[in-house]
Amino acid sequence: MRAVSYYIVVENIKLAPKKIAGLEISDSIDSDNRYLKGKIISKGDLCPPDNIIKQDDIVYYDKHAGHEITFKDKQYYVMTIKDIVLVE
C-alpha cells in the first residue's frame, strides 16, 4: 500500500490505559483528547521531504481528520499533511 499526492497513511497507536490515583482511565473516558498518536506507514510523492516527515515517524493528528480504511485486516487512516500537528 502506498499513498499518493499529498496524502499520508497512518496506523493508529493505542495508548496504554492511564492510571490516576489508582483508577484506570479507559479510552472511552478519555475521549476529550483531541489528538491521536500514530505511525506513518506511507506518504505521497508531493509531501514534504524526508528531513521534515518520513515513513515510521510517530505523529499526533486530529482525531476528526481523514478517513478510515481497512487493508489486509488492519485499520489505517488516510489524511493530508495539514492534519498532522506534531512529530515526535
N, C-alpha and C positions, 0 to 999 in steps of 0.2 A: 504494500500500500504506500502510495506516495502523494503528497499534497502538491497542488499546482497553484500558480499565480501568487496571490498574497495570503493564501490560506495556510493554516498550521493545524496539524493533527496532534492532539494532546490526550494522554492517558491519565485519568484521574488517580490521584494517590489518596487512599483512605487514611485519614489521620487516626491515630490511636485515641481511644476514649480518654477524656481529661478527668482528673480527679481533683475536686475542690473540697477541702475539709472532710476528706474521707468518702465523699459522694462521687459516684461515677457519672459524668455528664455524657449522654449519648448524642449521636448525630441529630436525632430528631429534636432534642432540646437545644442544641447549639445551632439552630437554623438561622440565627440572627447574623452570623458571619457572612458577609457579602462575597468574600473571595475564597476560591478553592485552590488547592495545591495540585499540580500535575507535572508530568514529564513530557517533553516534546518528543514525539515519535517521528515526525516528518515536517518539513517546512517547504513551502513553494519556492520556485525559482526567482520570484520578484520580492521576496522577503529581505530584510537587512542582512548584511554579510555575517559570516560566522564569528567575527570578533564581537558582535553585539548579541546575537542569539543563535544558538546552534542546536542540533539534534542532541538529545539526552540531557539538556538543561532542565533544571527544576524551576518551574514558574508558578506564579499565582495569577489567577484570571477571574474575571467577573462570573459569578455562578449563573447569571442570566445570559451569558454570551454564547454564541454559536449554536450548533445543532449536534444532537447525539446521533452516532451511527454505530452499528454493530458489524464487526468484521471478524470472521473466524471465531465466533462465540465470545468476543471481547468487546467491551463498550469503550468507545472513543468519542472525543468532542472535536468538531471541526469549527475553527474560528479564524478571525483575522488578527493580524498583528496588533491592532489597536485595542483588542480585548485583554491583552496581557499587561498587567500592571507592575510586576516585579519579577526579576530574575535572581535566583539565589546564587 
